[in-house]
Every structure is written in C-alpha cells, then in structure tokens.
C-alpha cells in the first residue's frame, strides 16, 4: 500500500505552504502600501492632554492631513512636493523641539510676525486678535480660549524669523508650548489636523477644526 509522504504523521501538508508562498508577496505589498499611505497622505492621532481645550479634549481622535505642508517620501522627512505652508490658526502636528514628543498645537505666528502675548491674549503685528472675552480671530476662524488657569507666561515682543513658527495651546494657562520650548521649524511640521472624528462620551462625529 502506498502512503503519501505529505500526510505522514509529524509532517506539515504541502498545501498551506504553497498557499503562503503564493499569497504572502501580494499581502505584504498591500500592507506596505497602506503604511505608506498613512505616512504620506493621511493619519490619525489621539490627543493626550488638555492643552488645546476647549477645541480638543483629552482622548479626542483627530484626522491629520499629511499632505498639507508637503508630500514626503514614505518613512522619511524628504519632501517630494511643496503643497503648502503652515498658516496662522492651523492646528498642527509636530515633534517637540524639547524631547521629540509628538504634539498638537495651534500655529499663532509665522515668519516675519511680531508677537506679543499678555494675560493669554495675542497681538500680532500690533493688532489684537481678540474682540470678545476668551475669543481670538485668525482671519475668519474664531477660536475659543480656555483661561480658567490664567494666561500662562507672557511674551513681551518677538519677531518670528524665517523658517520658524510660534505654536501655542488654546488652554493658555495649561500648555507646554512655544513659550517653553521655543520656535518650531516650519519644515518639521508633519501635518494639519483637520477634524475630530471621535470623542469620549459622544462617539463618532465629524467636527472640523
């Protein structure tokens, strides 16, 4: 009687290995493309703290547009295409110059801006951004501030140099931001936060930023 060696005890049938050899390359390619898309096109981020309250709450999950400030080579910082630059009022995602921690803050001043900050309220190029209590206007965008913990450290007057940004938290009295770690390199900003898509206690929703 002939016994198929592929079915003898202690041996693995050939078919699963054949399937794996056939299907593993396209599966690996698909995973690589998904990771590349996440790294260069769109990503998500979970807000770790309350430094951007009330705009962002701790635990919020946000969608980050990775193309907003340049299309980069996947898994690197090499820019392939210039698609825009951070603007005042943008909610940006970047690594802290202090320790490399991933942060999300608001861009409040760009190259050439003269900045003053007193009691939590900004003046850019001599013009106050606030016309109402706890509100600031970045163009047509109205931002609500949290000043329950005060305004935090003041800025008596600085001019942002070329290639730099000043970033602050909307929770001005409770934010580790540019007043502590200094100005941020504009070309080191990963992307722009576009919307909150999930919030604790409220679930899925789309809240544009």
Backbone as a printed PyTorch tensor [residue, N CA C, xyz], in Angstrom:
tensor([[[  0.8560,  -1.1930,   0.0000],
         [  0.0000,   0.0000,   0.0000],
         [  0.8890,   1.2390,   0.0000]],

        [[  0.5670,   2.1890,  -0.8560],
         [  1.3480,   3.4200,  -0.9580],
         [  0.7830,   4.4650,  -0.0120]],

        [[  1.6810,   5.0880,   0.7350],
         [  1.2870,   6.1730,   1.6460],
         [  1.9140,   7.4570,   1.1680]],

        [[  1.0730,   8.4930,   0.9780],
         [  1.5580,   9.8130,   0.5460],
         [  2.4260,  10.4000,   1.6480]],

        [[  3.6880,  10.6790,   1.2940],
         [  4.6160,  11.1930,   2.3080],
         [  4.1640,  12.5270,   2.8680]],

        [[  3.3180,  13.2660,   2.1360],
         [  2.8800,  14.5760,   2.6160],
         [  1.8720,  14.4670,   3.7340]],

        [[  1.3110,  13.2340,   3.9710],
         [  0.3110,  13.0750,   5.0310],
         [  0.8190,  12.2290,   6.1760]],

        [[  2.1070,  11.8380,   6.1580],
         [  2.6540,  11.0620,   7.2610],
         [  2.6200,  11.8810,   8.5500]],

        [[  2.4320,  11.2060,   9.7220],
         [  2.4370,  11.9180,  10.9980],
         [  3.7340,  12.6940,  11.1900]],

        [[  3.5870,  13.9080,  11.7440],
         [  4.7490,  14.7280,  12.0260],
         [  5.1820,  15.5990,  10.8700]],

        [[  4.5280,  15.4830,   9.7200],
         [  4.8790,  16.3280,   8.5800],
         [  3.7380,  17.2830,   8.2850]],

        [[  4.0880,  18.5030,   7.8770],
         [  3.0810,  19.5150,   7.5580],
         [  2.6440,  19.3410,   6.1180]],

        [[  1.3400,  19.2980,   5.8600],
         [  0.8890,  19.1730,   4.4740],
         [  1.4680,  20.2860,   3.6230]],

        [[  1.6570,  19.9750,   2.3490],
         [  2.2920,  20.9370,   1.4660],
         [  1.3860,  22.1010,   1.0980]],

        [[  0.1060,  21.8800,   1.0450],
         [ -0.7870,  22.8950,   0.5080],
         [ -0.7490,  24.2300,   1.2720]],

        [[ -0.7740,  24.2400,   2.6280],
         [ -0.6960,  25.5310,   3.3210],
         [  0.5610,  26.3060,   2.9730]],

        [[  1.6990,  25.6260,   2.8450],
         [  2.9410,  26.3110,   2.4970],
         [  2.8850,  26.8330,   1.0730]],

        [[  2.2500,  26.0750,   0.1900],
         [  2.1130,  26.5460,  -1.1840],
         [  1.2460,  27.7980,  -1.2430]],

        [[  0.1540,  27.7630,  -0.4420],
         [ -0.7330,  28.9450,  -0.4100],
         [  0.0140,  30.1560,   0.1360]],

        [[  0.8250,  29.9280,   1.1950],
         [  1.5530,  31.0330,   1.8170],
         [  2.5630,  31.6310,   0.8440]],

        [[  3.2770,  30.7610,   0.1150],
         [  4.2470,  31.2560,  -0.8650],
         [  3.5690,  32.0640,  -1.9620]],

        [[  2.3600,  31.6550,  -2.3130],
         [  1.6430,  32.3310,  -3.3910],
         [  1.0260,  33.6540,  -2.9320]],

        [[  0.4720,  33.6840,  -1.7060],
         [ -0.2850,  34.8440,  -1.2500],
         [  0.5270,  35.8460,  -0.4220]],

        [[  1.6450,  35.4100,   0.1670],
         [  2.4000,  36.3090,   1.0530],
         [  2.9170,  37.5530,   0.3340]],

        [[  3.4940,  37.4500,  -0.8680],
         [  4.0100,  38.6640,  -1.5230],
         [  2.9420,  39.7320,  -1.7640]],

        [[  1.7590,  39.3970,  -2.3370],
         [  0.7620,  40.4660,  -2.5260],
         [  0.2260,  41.0160,  -1.2110]],

        [[  0.1030,  40.1570,  -0.1680],
         [ -0.3440,  40.6590,   1.1300],
         [  0.6720,  41.6250,   1.7160]],

        [[  1.9410,  41.2940,   1.6180],
         [  2.9970,  42.1730,   2.1220],
         [  3.0040,  43.4990,   1.3720]],

        [[  2.8020,  43.4380,   0.0530],
         [  2.7610,  44.6600,  -0.7420],
         [  1.5850,  45.5340,  -0.3390]],

        [[  0.4190,  44.9150,  -0.0940],
         [ -0.7560,  45.6770,   0.3140],
         [ -0.5150,  46.3780,   1.6530]],

        [[  0.0940,  45.6590,   2.6090],
         [  0.3870,  46.2570,   3.9090],
         [  1.3810,  47.4010,   3.7720]],

        [[  2.3760,  47.2280,   2.9240],
         [  3.3600,  48.2810,   2.7010],
         [  2.7110,  49.5230,   2.1160]],

        [[  1.8000,  49.3290,   1.1520],
         [  1.1120,  50.4700,   0.5400],
         [  0.2180,  51.1750,   1.5540]],

        [[ -0.4590,  50.3980,   2.4110],
         [ -1.2990,  51.0120,   3.4380],
         [ -0.4610,  51.8300,   4.4080]],

        [[  0.6730,  51.2990,   4.8140],
         [  1.5520,  52.0330,   5.7290],
         [  2.1090,  53.2870,   5.0620]],

        [[  2.4550,  53.1760,   3.7820],
         [  2.9760,  54.3330,   3.0580],
         [  1.9220,  55.4190,   2.9270]],

        [[  0.6750,  55.0190,   2.6470],
         [ -0.4100,  55.9920,   2.5420],
         [ -0.6310,  56.6980,   3.8700]],

        [[ -0.5590,  55.9420,   4.9620],
         [ -0.7240,  56.5440,   6.2870],
         [  0.4020,  57.5140,   6.5920]],

        [[  1.6020,  57.2020,   6.1290],
         [  2.7580,  58.0370,   6.4290],
         [  2.8060,  59.2930,   5.5770]],

        [[  2.2190,  59.2550,   4.3600],
         [  2.3620,  60.3800,   3.4450],
         [  1.0600,  61.0830,   3.0960]],

        [[ -0.0890,  60.4340,   3.2790],
         [ -1.3510,  61.0240,   2.8370],
         [ -2.2410,  61.4390,   4.0030]],

        [[ -2.5980,  60.5030,   4.8620],
         [ -3.4880,  60.8200,   5.9820],
         [ -3.1610,  59.9030,   7.1530]],

        [[ -3.3720,  60.4100,   8.3510],
         [ -3.0650,  59.6470,   9.5430],
         [ -4.0880,  60.0260,  10.6010]],

        [[ -4.0020,  59.3870,  11.7600],
         [ -4.8560,  59.7840,  12.8680],
         [ -3.9980,  59.9040,  14.1180]],

        [[ -4.5220,  60.6030,  15.1140],
         [ -3.7400,  60.9210,  16.2990],
         [ -4.7030,  61.0420,  17.4710]],

        [[ -4.2730,  60.5390,  18.6290],
         [ -5.0830,  60.6580,  19.8330],
         [ -4.5040,  61.7560,  20.7140]],

        [[ -5.3350,  62.7130,  21.0680],
         [ -4.9010,  63.8670,  21.8640],
         [ -4.6040,  63.4080,  23.2910]],

        [[ -3.3760,  63.6420,  23.7840],
         [ -3.0110,  63.0990,  25.0910],
         [ -3.3400,  63.9770,  26.2840]],

        [[ -3.5730,  65.2750,  26.0550],
         [ -3.7200,  66.1900,  27.1930],
         [ -4.7740,  67.2500,  26.9050]],

        [[ -4.9650,  68.1300,  27.8810],
         [ -5.9610,  69.1940,  27.7350],
         [ -5.3780,  70.5160,  27.3050]],

        [[ -4.1820,  70.5330,  26.7240],
         [ -3.5330,  71.7960,  26.3850],
         [ -4.2190,  72.5520,  25.2550]],

        [[ -5.0930,  71.8670,  24.5050],
         [ -5.8080,  72.5400,  23.4160],
         [ -7.2940,  72.7120,  23.7170]],

        [[ -7.6720,  72.5460,  24.9800],
         [ -9.0710,  72.7750,  25.3400],
         [ -9.4340,  74.2510,  25.1310]],

        [[-10.6930,  74.5130,  24.7770],
         [-11.8000,  73.5790,  24.5660],
         [-11.8810,  73.0090,  23.1430]],

        [[-10.9690,  73.4150,  22.2600],
         [-11.0140,  72.9270,  20.8800],
         [-10.8720,  71.4220,  20.8220]],

        [[ -9.8730,  70.9000,  21.5470],
         [ -9.6170,  69.4620,  21.6110],
         [ -9.6560,  69.0130,  23.0610]],

        [[-10.2870,  67.8680,  23.2960],
         [-10.3910,  67.2980,  24.6300],
         [ -9.4320,  66.1150,  24.7570]],

        [[ -8.9440,  65.8340,  25.9740],
         [ -8.0980,  64.6540,  26.1450],
         [ -8.8060,  63.3920,  25.6450]],

        [[ -8.1000,  62.5990,  24.8570],
         [ -8.6820,  61.3770,  24.3030],
         [ -9.3230,  61.5490,  22.9460]],

        [[ -9.5210,  62.7920,  22.4930],
         [-10.0640,  63.0090,  21.1500],
         [ -9.2000,  62.3060,  20.1070]],

        [[ -9.8500,  61.7560,  19.0980],
         [ -9.1350,  61.1870,  17.9600],
         [ -9.3460,  62.1120,  16.7650]],

        [[ -8.2370,  62.5160,  16.1620],
         [ -8.3050,  63.5080,  15.0940],
         [ -7.7110,  62.9540,  13.8030]],

        [[ -8.2060,  63.4560,  12.6940],
         [ -7.6740,  63.1190,  11.3730],
         [ -6.6050,  64.1450,  11.0180]],

        [[ -5.4400,  63.6550,  10.5900],
         [ -4.3180,  64.5290,  10.2460],
         [ -4.0220,  64.4180,   8.7550]],

        [[ -4.0620,  65.5600,   8.0730],
         [ -3.7290,  65.6150,   6.6510],
         [ -2.2040,  65.7100,   6.5200]],

        [[ -1.5690,  64.6220,   6.0870],
         [ -0.1150,  64.5780,   5.9830],
         [  0.3950,  65.2640,   4.7080]],

        [[ -0.5110,  65.6630,   3.8240],
         [ -0.1060,  66.3300,   2.5820],
         [ -0.1660,  67.8400,   2.6910]],

        [[ -0.6960,  68.3650,   3.7900],
         [ -0.9980,  69.7910,   3.8810],
         [  0.2240,  70.6720,   3.6900]],

        [[  1.3680,  70.2290,   4.2010],
         [  2.5720,  71.0680,   4.1630],
         [  3.7040,  70.4170,   3.3670]],

        [[  3.3650,  69.5380,   2.4640],
         [  4.3800,  68.9230,   1.6260],
         [  4.1940,  67.4270,   1.5160]],

        [[  4.3560,  66.9150,   0.3220],
         [  4.2890,  65.4730,   0.0940],
         [  5.6860,  64.9000,   0.2940]],

        [[  5.8240,  63.9940,   1.2780],
         [  7.1390,  63.4630,   1.6310],
         [  7.3040,  62.0240,   1.1660]],

        [[  8.5580,  61.6400,   0.9620],
         [  8.8730,  60.2580,   0.6680],
         [  8.5070,  59.4150,   1.8820]],

        [[  7.8000,  58.3260,   1.6410],
         [  7.3230,  57.4890,   2.7450],
         [  8.4480,  57.0880,   3.6840]],

        [[  8.1400,  57.1460,   4.9820],
         [  9.0510,  56.7250,   6.0450],
         [ 10.3290,  57.5730,   6.0950]],

        [[ 10.2360,  58.8320,   5.6210],
         [ 11.3850,  59.7280,   5.6850],
         [ 10.8780,  61.1570,   5.8020]],

        [[ 11.7960,  62.1010,   5.9700],
         [ 11.4500,  63.5220,   6.0210],
         [ 11.7730,  64.2280,   4.7100]],

        [[ 12.1010,  63.4530,   3.6730],
         [ 12.4560,  64.0320,   2.3790],
         [ 11.1940,  64.5170,   1.6720]],

        [[ 11.1630,  65.8080,   1.3450],
         [  9.9800,  66.3800,   0.6980],
         [ 10.0690,  66.2120,  -0.8100]],

        [[  9.0080,  65.6520,  -1.3930],
         [  8.9380,  65.4390,  -2.8350],
         [  8.2140,  66.5680,  -3.5480]],

        [[  7.2450,  67.1770,  -2.8450],
         [  6.4260,  68.2130,  -3.4640],
         [  5.9710,  69.1980,  -2.4080]],

        [[  6.1420,  70.4790,  -2.6980],
         [  5.6930,  71.5350,  -1.7880],
         [  4.2030,  71.7790,  -2.0370]],

        [[  3.3850,  71.4540,  -1.0420],
         [  1.9290,  71.5870,  -1.2200],
         [  1.3130,  72.6840,  -0.3470]],

        [[  2.1360,  73.4110,   0.3850],
         [  1.5870,  74.4770,   1.2230],
         [  2.4620,  74.7100,   2.4340]],

        [[  2.0900,  75.7250,   3.2100],
         [  2.8640,  76.0990,   4.3890],
         [  1.9120,  76.3570,   5.5590]],

        [[  2.3720,  76.1170,   6.7710],
         [  1.5120,  76.3920,   7.9370],
         [  1.0820,  77.8570,   7.9680]],

        [[ -0.1830,  78.0550,   8.3130],
         [ -0.7380,  79.4020,   8.3950],
         [ -1.2590,  79.6640,   9.7990]],

        [[ -1.3750,  80.9330,  10.1370],
         [ -1.9300,  81.2890,  11.4380],
         [ -3.3120,  80.6670,  11.6050]],

        [[ -3.5190,  80.0530,  12.7430],
         [ -4.7960,  79.4330,  13.0410],
         [ -4.8330,  77.9420,  12.7830]],

        [[ -3.8970,  77.4110,  12.0020],
         [ -3.8700,  75.9690,  11.7470],
         [ -3.5800,  75.2010,  13.0320]],

        [[ -4.1990,  74.0410,  13.1740],
         [ -3.8620,  73.1120,  14.2530],
         [ -2.8770,  72.1200,  13.6640]],

        [[ -1.6250,  72.1790,  14.1350],
         [ -0.5360,  71.4350,  13.5100],
         [ -0.0240,  70.3210,  14.4140]],

        [[  0.5030,  69.2700,  13.7810],
         [  1.0930,  68.1330,  14.4900],
         [  2.5880,  68.1070,  14.1780]],

        [[  3.4030,  68.0130,  15.2120],
         [  4.8560,  68.0890,  15.0580],
         [  5.5100,  67.4400,  16.2660]],

        [[  6.8280,  67.2930,  16.2100],
         [  7.5930,  66.7590,  17.3300],
         [  8.1590,  67.9090,  18.1490]],

        [[  8.0460,  67.8110,  19.4630],
         [  8.5550,  68.8460,  20.3490],
         [ 10.0560,  69.0260,  20.1650]],

        [[ 10.5290,  70.2740,  19.9880],
         [ 11.9770,  70.5040,  19.9350],
         [ 12.6710,  70.1530,  21.2520]],

        [[ 11.9020,  70.0570,  22.3390],
         [ 12.4940,  69.7790,  23.6480],
         [ 12.8750,  68.3210,  23.8190]],

        [[ 11.9530,  67.3990,  23.4800],
         [ 12.2200,  65.9890,  23.7510],
         [ 11.7100,  65.0420,  22.6700]],

        [[ 11.2090,  65.5860,  21.5550],
         [ 10.7470,  64.7340,  20.4620],
         [  9.3490,  64.1870,  20.6120]],

        [[  8.6550,  64.5530,  21.7120],
         [  7.2850,  64.0820,  21.9130],
         [  6.3670,  64.6390,  20.8340]],

        [[  5.4750,  63.8040,  20.3030],
         [  4.5080,  64.2660,  19.3060],
         [  3.4850,  65.1810,  19.9700]],

        [[  3.3120,  66.3850,  19.4050],
         [  2.4280,  67.3910,  19.9880],
         [  1.4350,  67.8840,  18.9500]],

        [[  0.3380,  68.4330,  19.4500],
         [ -0.6250,  69.1220,  18.5900],
         [ -0.9100,  70.4820,  19.2140]],

        [[ -0.6430,  71.5510,  18.4720],
         [ -0.8140,  72.9220,  18.9510],
         [ -1.3280,  73.7880,  17.8090]],

        [[ -1.6820,  75.0230,  18.1650],
         [ -2.1400,  75.9520,  17.1370],
         [ -0.9920,  76.8550,  16.6810]],

        [[ -0.8670,  76.9870,  15.3870],
         [  0.1010,  77.9320,  14.8320],
         [ -0.4780,  79.3370,  15.0120]],

        [[  0.2190,  80.1810,  15.7650],
         [ -0.3120,  81.5280,  16.0170],
         [  0.4930,  82.6090,  15.3160]],

        [[  1.7210,  82.2990,  14.8970],
         [  2.5420,  83.3010,  14.2120],
         [  3.5050,  82.6020,  13.2660]],

        [[  3.7480,  83.2540,  12.1260],
         [  4.6420,  82.7040,  11.1050],
         [  5.7830,  83.6950,  10.8690]],

        [[  6.6790,  83.3390,   9.9560],
         [  7.8720,  84.1470,   9.7180],
         [  7.5170,  85.6110,   9.4430]],

        [[  8.2110,  86.5220,  10.1270],
         [  8.0010,  87.9580,   9.9430],
         [  7.0130,  88.5790,  10.9050]],

        [[  6.2340,  87.7570,  11.6060],
         [  5.2390,  88.2880,  12.5480],
         [  5.9080,  88.8130,  13.8140]],

        [[  5.4240,  89.9550,  14.2820],
         [  5.8100,  90.4970,  15.5790],
         [  4.7390,  90.0890,  16.5770]],

        [[  5.1560,  89.3990,  17.6470],
         [  4.1980,  88.7620,  18.5530],
         [  4.3080,  89.3410,  19.9630]],

        [[  3.1350,  89.6270,  20.5320],
         [  3.0230,  89.9570,  21.9490],
         [  1.9080,  89.1050,  22.5370]],

        [[  2.0850,  88.6900,  23.7850],
         [  1.0690,  87.8860,  24.4730],
         [  0.9880,  88.3630,  25.9130]],

        [[ -0.1870,  88.8310,  26.3160],
         [ -0.3870,  89.3120,  27.6850],
         [ -1.7130,  88.7830,  28.2090]],

        [[ -1.6420,  88.1670,  29.3790],
         [ -2.8390,  87.5950,  30.0190],
         [ -3.5410,  86.5900,  29.1200]],

        [[ -2.7810,  85.9300,  28.2700],
         [ -3.3470,  84.8920,  27.4190],
         [ -3.8450,  85.3730,  26.0740]],

        [[ -3.8290,  86.6840,  25.8260],
         [ -4.3470,  87.2370,  24.5770],
         [ -3.2020,  87.6970,  23.6750]],

        [[ -3.3410,  87.4370,  22.3860],
         [ -2.3090,  87.7270,  21.4010],
         [ -2.5020,  89.0680,  20.7080]],

        [[ -1.3580,  89.6610,  20.3870],
         [ -1.2930,  90.7690,  19.4380],
         [ -0.2740,  90.3660,  18.3770]],

        [[ -0.6970,  90.3990,  17.1250],
         [  0.1780,  90.0500,  16.0100],
         [  0.3710,  91.2980,  15.1560]],

        [[  1.6250,  91.7130,  15.0100],
         [  1.9600,  92.9160,  14.2420],
         [  1.1840,  94.1290,  14.7440]],

        [[  1.0610,  94.1980,  16.0600],
         [  0.4080,  95.3360,  16.7000],
         [ -1.1050,  95.2770,  16.7450]],

        [[ -1.6820,  94.2310,  16.1870],
         [ -3.1500,  94.1410,  16.1340],
         [ -3.6430,  93.0500,  17.0770]],

        [[ -4.5580,  93.4000,  17.9860],
         [ -5.1070,  92.3660,  18.8720],
         [ -5.9930,  91.3950,  18.1060]],

        [[ -5.8900,  90.1080,  18.4380],
         [ -6.7260,  89.0990,  17.7850],
         [ -8.0590,  88.9120,  18.4950]],

        [[ -8.1820,  89.4700,  19.6900],
         [ -9.3970,  89.2790,  20.4710],
         [-10.2580,  90.5370,  20.4660]],

        [[-11.5300,  90.3490,  20.1480],
         [-12.5100,  91.4300,  20.2470],
         [-13.6100,  91.0870,  21.2330]],

        [[-13.5800,  89.8330,  21.6940],
         [-14.5410,  89.3640,  22.6920],
         [-13.7870,  88.5630,  23.7380]],

        [[-14.2890,  88.5270,  24.9780],
         [-13.6080,  87.7390,  26.0110],
         [-13.4700,  86.2780,  25.5940]],

        [[-12.2720,  85.7400,  25.7900],
         [-11.9620,  84.3320,  25.5290],
         [-12.1650,  83.9330,  24.0730]],

        [[-12.0600,  84.8670,  23.1830],
         [-12.1680,  84.5800,  21.7580],
         [-11.0010,  85.2340,  21.0240]],

        [[-10.4840,  84.5390,  20.0070],
         [ -9.4900,  85.1230,  19.1090],
         [ -9.8760,  84.7910,  17.6790]],

        [[ -9.5420,  85.6900,  16.7770],
         [ -9.8850,  85.5010,  15.3690],
         [ -8.6090,  85.3740,  14.5500]],

        [[ -8.4790,  84.2520,  13.8500],
         [ -7.4090,  84.0550,  12.8870],
         [ -8.0500,  84.1350,  11.5110]],

        [[ -8.0920,  85.3350,  10.9540],
         [ -8.8500,  85.5420,   9.7300],
         [-10.3340,  85.3750,  10.0420]],

        [[-10.9930,  84.4850,   9.3080],
         [-12.4180,  84.2270,   9.5500],
         [-12.6400,  83.1320,  10.5900]],

        [[-11.5780,  82.5370,  11.0660],
         [-11.6920,  81.4260,  12.0170],
         [-11.7250,  81.9570,  13.4440]],

        [[-12.8020,  81.6630,  14.1540],
         [-12.9610,  82.0700,  15.5460],
         [-12.5040,  80.9340,  16.4620]],

        [[-11.6240,  81.2520,  17.3970],
         [-11.0690,  80.2610,  18.3130],
         [-11.4600,  80.6360,  19.7340]],

        [[-11.9880,  79.6600,  20.4780],
         [-12.3330,  79.8730,  21.8820],
         [-11.1540,  79.4560,  22.7530]],

        [[-10.7930,  80.3200,  23.6970],
         [ -9.6780,  80.0590,  24.5950],
         [-10.1800,  79.5670,  25.9460]],

        [[ -9.3340,  78.7790,  26.6070],
         [ -9.5770,  78.3840,  27.9930],
         [ -8.5830,  79.1560,  28.8480]],

        [[ -9.0980,  80.0890,  29.6460],
         [ -8.2570,  80.9090,  30.5100],
         [ -8.5570,  80.6580,  31.9800]],

        [[ -9.1580,  79.4920,  32.2860],
         [ -9.5040,  79.1770,  33.6680],
         [ -8.2670,  79.0870,  34.5540]],

        [[ -7.1300,  78.7260,  33.9630],
         [ -5.8720,  78.6420,  34.7240],
         [ -5.0020,  79.8620,  34.4680]],

        [[ -5.6000,  80.9420,  34.0090],
         [ -4.8420,  82.1370,  33.6630],
         [ -4.3130,  82.0630,  32.2460]],

        [[ -3.4480,  83.0280,  31.9170],
         [ -2.9350,  83.0980,  30.5580],
         [ -1.5710,  82.4970,  30.3650]],

        [[ -0.9530,  82.0350,  31.4460],
         [  0.3860,  81.4730,  31.3230],
         [  1.4270,  82.5570,  31.1010]],

        [[  2.6630,  82.1790,  30.7790],
         [  3.7400,  83.1620,  30.5850],
         [  3.4250,  84.1460,  29.4580]],

        [[  3.7870,  85.4120,  29.6850],
         [  3.6120,  86.4340,  28.6600],
         [  4.7630,  86.4020,  27.6630]],

        [[  4.5360,  87.0170,  26.5160],
         [  5.5850,  87.2630,  25.5280],
         [  5.6250,  88.7740,  25.3180]],

        [[  6.7390,  89.3850,  25.6500],
         [  6.8190,  90.8510,  25.6030],
         [  7.0180,  91.3910,  24.2020]],

        [[  7.4690,  90.5800,  23.3020],
         [  7.6290,  91.0350,  21.9300],
         [  8.7650,  90.3170,  21.2330]],

        [[  8.4360,  89.4390,  20.3020],
         [  9.4470,  88.7540,  19.4990],
         [  9.0320,  88.8140,  18.0330]],

        [[  9.9990,  88.7440,  17.1540],
         [  9.7300,  88.6410,  15.7170],
         [ 10.1320,  87.2480,  15.2660]],

        [[  9.2130,  86.5450,  14.6460],
         [  9.4680,  85.1720,  14.2140],
         [ 10.3880,  85.1980,  12.9940]],

        [[ 11.5350,  84.5360,  13.0740],
         [ 12.4720,  84.5520,  11.9290],
         [ 12.0200,  83.6210,  10.7950]],

        [[ 12.6840,  83.7560,   9.6780],
         [ 12.3940,  82.9240,   8.5020],
         [ 12.5320,  81.4410,   8.8400]],

        [[ 11.5620,  80.6620,   8.3780],
         [ 11.6050,  79.2140,   8.5740],
         [ 11.1010,  78.7430,   9.9120]],

        [[ 10.5730,  79.6470,  10.7440],
         [ 10.1230,  79.2820,  12.0830],
         [  8.6360,  79.5720,  12.2620]],

        [[  8.0650,  78.9500,  13.3110],
         [  6.6660,  79.1590,  13.6930],
         [  6.5930,  79.3070,  15.2080]],

        [[  5.6030,  80.0580,  15.6750],
         [  5.2680,  80.0620,  17.0950],
         [  3.9680,  79.2960,  17.2590]],

        [[  3.9860,  78.3070,  18.1520],
         [  2.7950,  77.4980,  18.4060],
         [  2.4020,  77.6400,  19.8760]],

        [[  1.0850,  77.7150,  20.1200],
         [  0.5460,  77.8210,  21.4690],
         [ -0.6300,  76.8750,  21.6110]],

        [[ -0.9610,  76.5360,  22.8560],
         [ -2.1800,  75.7920,  23.1290],
         [ -3.3400,  76.7520,  23.3600]],

        [[ -4.5430,  76.3240,  23.0350],
         [ -5.7270,  77.1550,  23.2950],
         [ -6.0190,  77.2590,  24.7870]],

        [[ -5.5480,  76.2890,  25.5660],
         [ -5.6440,  76.3470,  27.0250],
         [ -4.3880,  77.0780,  27.5050]],

        [[ -4.4160,  78.3920,  27.3990],
         [ -3.2070,  79.1980,  27.5120],
         [ -2.4770,  79.0470,  28.8450]],

        [[ -3.2010,  78.8000,  29.9150],
         [ -2.5560,  78.6860,  31.2140],
         [ -2.1190,  77.2750,  31.5600]],

        [[ -2.3570,  76.3300,  30.6610],
         [ -2.0330,  74.9270,  30.9490],
         [ -1.5310,  74.2450,  29.6820]],

        [[ -0.4910,  74.8350,  29.0760],
         [  0.0140,  74.3000,  27.8130],
         [  1.5310,  74.4060,  27.7700]],

        [[  2.1870,  73.2710,  27.5260],
         [  3.6280,  73.2420,  27.2780],
         [  3.8130,  73.5170,  25.7930]],

        [[  4.1720,  74.7520,  25.4510],
         [  4.1840,  75.1590,  24.0500],
         [  5.4110,  76.0060,  23.7460]],

        [[  5.3070,  76.8420,  22.7180],
         [  6.4490,  77.6110,  22.2670],
         [  7.0210,  78.5740,  23.2860]],

        [[  6.2660,  78.9060,  24.3100],
         [  6.8010,  79.7600,  25.3690],
         [  7.8440,  79.0360,  26.2000]],

        [[  7.8350,  77.7040,  26.1430],
         [  8.7740,  76.9010,  26.9260],
         [  9.8690,  76.2740,  26.0650]],

        [[  9.4840,  75.7000,  24.8970],
         [ 10.4930,  75.0060,  24.0830],
         [ 10.9590,  75.8190,  22.8850]],

        [[ 10.4390,  77.0400,  22.7280],
         [ 10.9120,  77.9030,  21.6520],
         [ 10.1500,  77.7250,  20.3450]],

        [[ 10.6930,  78.2990,  19.3070],
         [ 10.0540,  78.2730,  17.9970],
         [ 10.2550,  76.9170,  17.3190]],

        [[  9.3400,  76.5930,  16.4310],
         [  9.3470,  75.3010,  15.7260],
         [  9.7710,  75.5190,  14.2810]],

        [[ 10.5740,  74.6100,  13.7450],
         [ 10.9300,  74.6640,  12.3230],
         [  9.6980,  74.3750,  11.4720]],

        [[  9.3970,  75.2830,  10.5550],
         [  8.2000,  75.1140,   9.7280],
         [  8.2590,  73.8430,   8.8970]],

        [[  9.4560,  73.4650,   8.4500],
         [  9.5600,  72.2810,   7.5910],
         [  9.5750,  70.9800,   8.3780]],

        [[  9.4770,  71.0550,   9.7080],
         [  9.4240,  69.8530,  10.5310],
         [  7.9990,  69.5100,  10.9650]],

        [[  7.0330,  70.3300,  10.5690],
         [  5.6380,  70.0610,  10.9150],
         [  5.1200,  68.9260,  10.0270]],

        [[  4.5800,  67.8700,  10.6530],
         [  4.1450,  66.6850,   9.9070],
         [  2.8850,  66.9290,   9.0920]],

        [[  1.9060,  67.5430,   9.7180],
         [  0.6350,  67.6740,   9.0380],
         [ -0.3140,  68.5880,   9.7780]],

        [[ -1.4770,  68.7510,   9.2000],
         [ -2.5100,  69.6380,   9.7490],
         [ -3.6960,  68.8140,  10.2250]],

        [[ -4.0930,  69.0200,  11.4650],
         [ -5.2730,  68.3440,  11.9980],
         [ -6.5120,  68.9560,  11.3610]],

        [[ -7.3300,  68.0990,  10.7680],
         [ -8.4940,  68.5870,  10.0170],
         [ -9.7980,  68.5080,  10.7990]],

        [[ -9.9520,  67.4480,  11.6130],
         [-11.2300,  67.2590,  12.2910],
         [-11.0820,  66.2610,  13.4290]],

        [[-11.9750,  66.3830,  14.4000],
         [-12.1470,  65.3560,  15.4290],
         [-13.1700,  64.3580,  14.8880]],

        [[-12.8210,  63.0760,  14.9150],
         [-13.7870,  62.0910,  14.4220],
         [-14.3540,  61.2080,  15.5320]],

        [[-13.7730,  61.2870,  16.7380],
         [-14.3050,  60.5150,  17.8700],
         [-13.9930,  61.2520,  19.1630]],

        [[-14.9900,  61.3190,  20.0560],
         [-14.8160,  61.9800,  21.3560],
         [-15.4620,  61.1270,  22.4350]],

        [[-14.7860,  61.0160,  23.5810],
         [-15.3030,  60.2220,  24.6840],
         [-16.6770,  60.7240,  25.1000]],

        [[-17.5640,  59.7790,  25.3080],
         [-18.9130,  60.1100,  25.7390],
         [-19.8440,  60.5280,  24.6320]],

        [[-19.2880,  60.8190,  23.4570],
         [-20.1180,  61.2650,  22.3240],
         [-19.9870,  60.3330,  21.1300]],

        [[-18.9010,  59.5710,  21.0730],
         [-18.7360,  58.6170,  19.9930],
         [-18.3170,  59.2580,  18.6900]],

        [[-18.6480,  58.5920,  17.5860],
         [-18.2420,  59.0440,  16.2790],
         [-18.9910,  60.3070,  15.8810]],

        [[-18.2610,  61.2570,  15.3320],
         [-18.8360,  62.5030,  14.7960],
         [-17.7400,  63.1740,  13.9920]],

        [[-18.1070,  64.1510,  13.2170],
         [-17.1280,  64.8790,  12.4170],
         [-17.1700,  66.3490,  12.8210]],

        [[-16.1030,  66.7830,  13.5140],
         [-16.0300,  68.1680,  14.0000],
         [-14.8280,  68.8510,  13.3350]],

        [[-15.0620,  69.6220,  12.2780],
         [-13.9390,  70.2770,  11.5820],
         [-13.1970,  71.2340,  12.5100]],

        [[-11.9060,  71.3510,  12.3020],
         [-11.0680,  72.2450,  13.1140],
         [-10.7000,  73.4930,  12.3250]]])
